[in-house]
C-alpha cells in the first residue's frame, strides 16, 4: 500500500497562475482533507470531503477549490495564485467511523512569486 | 470554538533525557485528543490518541494522559533518542466534527 500520495512534491508559480494539486489514497478511506502548514501556525484545514460526492469548507477556503473525483482522489485547485498561498500543502484521509484518525501524505511545497 | 495550545519550541535535549511537551485544549463536549509527529521531509503520522477522560495513549515509548480536570494532554518520553528528533503536534477532534484542530507544533532536537 502506498497510503496517501501527492503530486507534485515541489512547485513554483508566478502570481496569477493556476495549478492543481493531486492527492490519491489506496486505503479505501471515506473521508479526505486538504491542509496547509505555515510556520508557527500548525495545520489549517482548507477543505474536506466527508464522503465521495460531498465537499465542505474548512477554516481557510478562500482562493481554493476542490474536486472529489472518486473515492480515491481529491484535488485542490488554485485558480489565481497569490504570494499568501506560499505554503506546504498536505492531503489526508480517514476511514469511516474513525474520521479523526487521519493519515497524511508527504506534502507539496508551493512557492508563489 | 475548539482550540489547542502547546508549548513553544524549539526544544533541544541530549540523548536519554526526559521529554515533556505541554498541551492544553479548549473544547465543548468530550473531544478525542491526539499527538502527531512529523519527521523531517515527511507528512504527519499519528503517534498516539486518547478518546475519553483518564485514557492513556502510548506508542514508541511516548505516553500522554487525557486529563479533563486540567484540560491537558501532555506528551512524555522517559529516554529520548536521536531518532525522536521531529516536530510534534497536539490535536483535538470533536466527536461530531470531521475537523481536527492542531496546535502550532513543537520542534524537538535530540543530540547524541
Contacts between the chains, C-beta under 8 A, distances in Angstrom:
chain1	res1	chain2	res2	distance
A	4	B	43	7.3
A	31	B	98	6.1
A	33	B	98	7.6
A	40	B	104	5.4
A	40	B	105	7.9
A	41	B	104	6.1
A	42	B	4	7.8
A	42	B	89	6.2
A	42	B	102	3.7
A	42	B	103	5.5
A	42	B	104	4.7
A	42	B	105	5.6
A	43	B	44	7.5
A	43	B	89	7.2
A	43	B	100	7.7
A	43	B	102	4.5
A	44	B	102	7.7
A	45	B	99	5.3
A	45	B	100	7.3
A	48	B	98	5.5
A	48	B	99	7.1
A	50	B	98	5.6
A	56	B	98	7.8
A	58	B	99	6.3
A	59	B	99	7.4
A	90	B	43	5.7
A	90	B	44	7.0
A	92	B	43	7.9
A	92	B	44	7.8
A	94	B	98	7.9
A	99	B	93	7.7
A	99	B	98	5.0
A	100	B	32	5.2
A	100	B	34	7.0
A	100	B	49	7.9
A	100	B	93	3.2
A	100	B	98	8.0
A	100	B	100	6.2
A	101	B	34	7.8
A	101	B	46	6.0
A	101	B	49	6.9
A	102	B	44	8.0
A	102	B	46	7.4
A	102	B	100	6.4
A	103	B	46	7.5
A	104	B	36	7.9
A	104	B	43	3.6
A	104	B	44	4.4
A	104	B	45	7.1
A	105	B	43	5.2
A	106	B	41	7.7
A	106	B	42	5.9
A	106	B	43	4.8
A	107	B	42	7.8
A	107	B	43	5.5
